[in-house]
Amino acid sequence: MDVFGYRDFRAFLRAYVDRRSAQKSGFSMAEFAKQAGLRSPNYLKLVIDGERNLTAEVAHRFAELCGLQGEPLEYFCALSAFNQAKTARERDLHYARLQSFRRFRVAHRLDAAHSAYHSEWYIPAIRELCAVPNFREDPAWIGKTLLPPISPKQAKHALSVLLELGLLVRDGAGRLRQADSVVETDDGPLGHHIVQFHRAMMERAADALDRVPRDEREVASLTLCLSQAQLRELKQELEQIRERLVQRYLQVEQPERVVQLNFQMFPLSSRKE
């Protein structure tokens, strides 16, 4: 088993248990927990099910019992720390550690691409700006066109990232154009860069309250009291609305402005036990 191919340490443990169980070698989760020095015989199952976390010390023991040594062992411990991180800062620190492993970078090139694309709020914005008929491949023009403005150096960097990722390509006349109309990302265990992007765009939304005239923006909110079932229903409805908007505005005959539409729904009270 190549641990570097896993994005979630719990998934690796589940695969390890399945493989050992299939070998019919007398493997049991209780014996595994005992060898790890844990009192609870079902601790491994609780970890796999997401009901328990691993400390750094126990993660090291689990990795050894799974037969990991050297870099694979270090990667498992770093991955468990990343998956269990509680704050964006912790995730950033642990993700940097994951990126230090060459075999991780090779196995998860798409994650690296998504990370580069979402590293700055203006990179996706410039990709959309490229669809405007009067678009100019001029970093100074691009920088002044965005709200808020960015430097020509930042615009030049964004263009290089978009070209390198294949999100912008050149047509027969050498003009930049979008490779695809929509970029879809998977907000999975390694999707913290998408969370960072959402944070950046929410900051842009707050900034727009002062920068953008009222007739060019729409900022509103609702505070509701819902049942848990209604909360799930509302979340699903917002996802459906988002999909309908994508389909409706995917192709625009005369694109003129790049806009950002944010969807936010979050609890303001804890769940009643």
C-alpha positions in Angstrom: 0.0 0.0 0.0 1.4 3.4 -1.0 0.4 5.8 1.7 1.3 8.8 -0.5 -1.7 8.0 -2.7 -4.1 8.8 0.1 -5.6 12.2 0.9 -7.1 11.1 4.2 -5.3 9.1 6.9 -8.6 7.4 7.9 -9.1 6.1 4.4 -5.6 4.6 4.5 -6.4 2.9 7.8 -9.6 1.5 6.4 -7.8 0.1 3.4 -5.1 -1.4 5.7 -7.8 -3.1 7.8 -9.6 -4.4 4.7 -6.4 -5.8 3.2 -5.3 -7.5 6.5 -8.8 -8.9 7.0 -8.8 -10.3 3.5 -5.5 -12.1 4.1 -7.2 -14.1 6.9 -4.0 -13.9 9.0 -5.8 -13.6 12.3 -5.8 -9.8 12.3 -8.2 -8.0 14.6 -8.7 -4.4 15.5 -8.6 -5.3 19.2 -5.2 -6.7 18.8 -4.1 -3.7 16.8 -5.3 -1.4 19.6 -3.6 -3.5 22.2 -0.2 -3.4 20.3 -0.6 0.4 20.1 -0.9 0.6 23.9 -4.6 1.6 23.9 -7.1 0.3 26.4 -10.1 0.5 24.1 -10.3 -2.5 21.9 -12.4 -0.7 19.3 -10.3 2.4 19.2 -9.1 1.8 15.6 -12.7 1.5 14.4 -13.6 4.7 16.1 -10.7 6.5 14.4 -11.6 5.1 11.0 -15.3 6.2 11.5 -14.2 9.7 12.5 -15.3 9.4 16.1 -11.8 9.6 17.6 -8.7 11.6 16.6 -5.1 10.6 16.8 -2.5 12.5 18.9 0.9 12.8 17.3 2.3 10.0 19.5 -0.5 7.6 18.7 -0.3 8.4 15.0 3.3 7.4 15.1 2.4 4.1 16.7 -0.4 3.4 14.2 2.0 4.1 11.3 4.6 1.7 12.7 1.9 -1.0 13.2 0.9 -0.5 9.6 4.4 -1.3 8.5 5.4 2.3 7.6 8.9 3.5 8.1 11.0 6.5 7.1 9.2 9.0 4.8 6.0 7.0 4.5 5.7 7.0 8.3 6.4 10.8 8.5 3.9 11.4 5.7 1.2 9.4 7.6 1.8 11.5 10.7 1.8 14.8 8.7 -1.4 13.7 6.9 -3.2 12.9 10.2 -2.2 16.3 11.6 -3.5 18.0 8.5 -6.8 16.1 8.4 -7.4 16.9 12.1 -6.4 20.6 12.0 -9.0 22.9 13.5 -8.0 26.3 12.0 -6.9 27.6 8.6 -3.5 28.5 10.0 -2.9 25.0 11.3 -4.0 23.6 7.9 -1.6 25.9 6.1 1.3 24.8 8.2 0.5 21.1 7.9 -0.2 21.4 4.2 3.3 22.9 3.7 4.7 19.9 5.4 2.8 17.6 3.0 4.1 19.5 0.0 7.7 18.8 1.2 7.3 15.2 0.2 8.2 14.7 -3.4 6.0 11.5 -3.7 3.0 13.5 -2.4 3.6 16.2 -5.1 3.8 13.5 -7.8 0.7 11.6 -6.6 -1.5 14.8 -6.1 -0.5 17.1 -9.0 -4.2 18.1 -9.4 -4.3 19.3 -5.8 -1.2 21.4 -6.5 -2.9 22.8 -9.6 -6.0 23.7 -7.6 -3.9 25.3 -5.0 -2.1 27.5 -7.5 -5.4 28.5 -9.1 -7.0 29.5 -5.8 -3.9 30.9 -4.2 -5.0 34.5 -5.1 -8.5 35.9 -5.5 -7.6 37.6 -8.7 -6.4 34.6 -10.6 -9.9 33.2 -11.3 -11.1 36.7 -11.9 -8.5 37.2 -14.6 -9.5 33.9 -16.2 -13.1 35.3 -16.5 -11.9 38.7 -17.6 -10.3 37.0 -20.6 -13.8 36.4 -22.0 -14.4 40.1 -22.4 -14.1 41.2 -26.1 -11.8 44.1 -25.4 -9.5 42.0 -23.2 -5.9 43.1 -23.4 -3.0 40.9 -22.6 -1.4 43.8 -20.8 -0.6 43.3 -17.1 -0.9 47.1 -16.5 -4.4 47.1 -18.1 -5.5 44.0 -16.3 -4.3 45.3 -13.0 -6.2 48.6 -13.4 -9.4 46.9 -14.6 -9.8 44.7 -11.6 -11.6 45.9 -8.4 -9.7 46.4 -6.3 -6.7 47.0 -8.6 -3.7 44.8 -8.5 -0.1 45.4 -9.6 1.2 44.6 -13.1 3.5 42.1 -11.5 0.6 40.3 -9.9 -1.3 40.3 -13.2 1.7 38.9 -15.0 2.0 36.1 -12.4 -1.7 35.3 -12.7 -1.4 34.9 -16.5 1.6 32.6 -16.2 -0.3 30.4 -13.7 -3.4 30.2 -15.9 -1.3 29.3 -19.0 0.7 26.8 -17.1 -2.4 25.1 -15.8 -4.0 25.1 -19.2 -6.9 27.2 -18.1 -6.0 29.8 -20.7 -4.8 28.8 -24.1 -4.0 30.7 -27.4 -6.2 30.5 -30.4 -5.0 30.5 -34.0 -4.4 34.2 -33.9 -2.4 34.0 -30.7 -5.1 35.6 -28.6 -5.8 34.2 -25.1 -9.0 32.4 -24.5 -10.5 30.1 -21.9 -9.9 26.4 -22.4 -13.2 25.6 -20.8 -16.2 27.6 -19.7 -16.3 26.2 -16.1 -13.6 25.2 -13.6 -14.9 22.6 -11.1 -13.0 21.7 -8.0 -13.3 18.9 -5.4 -13.5 20.2 -1.9 -12.1 17.1 -0.4 -9.7 16.3 2.5 -7.0 18.4 0.8 -9.3 21.2 -0.3 -8.2 23.8 2.2 -7.0 26.1 -0.6 -10.6 26.3 -1.7 -11.5 27.4 1.8 -8.8 30.1 1.6 -10.3 31.2 -1.7 -13.8 31.5 -0.1 -12.3 33.6 2.8 -10.6 35.9 0.3 -13.9 36.4 -1.7 -15.8 37.1 1.5 -13.3 39.8 2.2 -13.9 41.2 -1.3 -17.6 41.2 -0.5 -17.1 43.2 2.7 -14.8 45.6 0.8 -17.5 46.0 -1.9 -19.9 47.6 0.6 -17.7 50.6 0.6 -16.2 50.4 -2.9 -19.1 49.5 -5.2 -22.3 51.6 -5.7 -25.5 50.1 -4.4 -27.0 49.8 -7.9 -24.1 47.5 -8.9 -24.2 45.1 -6.0 -26.7 43.0 -4.1 -25.9 42.2 -0.4 -28.7 40.9 1.7 -29.2 38.4 4.5 -31.9 36.3 6.2 -31.8 35.1 9.8 -34.1 32.0 10.2 -34.9 29.4 12.8 -35.1 26.0 11.2 -35.3 22.4 12.1 -32.3 20.2 11.3 -34.2 18.7 8.4 -35.1 22.1 7.1 -31.4 23.2 7.4 -30.4 20.3 5.2 -33.2 21.1 2.7 -32.1 24.7 2.5 -28.5 23.7 1.9 -29.6 21.4 -1.0 -31.8 24.1 -2.4 -28.9 26.6 -2.4 -26.8 24.1 -4.3 -29.6 23.7 -6.9 -30.0 27.4 -7.3 -26.2 27.7 -7.8 -26.3 25.0 -10.5 -29.3 26.8 -12.3 -27.4 30.1 -12.3 -24.3 28.4 -13.8 -26.4 26.9 -16.6 -28.2 30.1 -17.2 -25.2 32.4 -17.4 -22.6 30.0 -18.7 -22.7 31.4 -22.2 -23.0 35.2 -22.5 -23.2 36.8 -25.9 -21.5 40.1 -25.0 -19.6 39.7 -21.7 -18.6 43.0 -20.1 -18.0 42.7 -16.4 -16.6 40.0 -14.1 -18.8 39.5 -11.0 -18.5 37.4 -7.9 -21.6 35.7 -6.4 -21.2 34.2 -2.9 -23.5 31.8 -1.2 -23.2 31.6 2.6 -25.4 29.7 5.0 -24.1 28.9 8.5 -25.6 28.2 12.0 -25.8 31.0 14.6 -26.7 28.5 17.4 -25.5 25.1 18.4 -27.4 21.9 17.7 -29.8 20.9 20.4 -28.8 17.5 21.9 
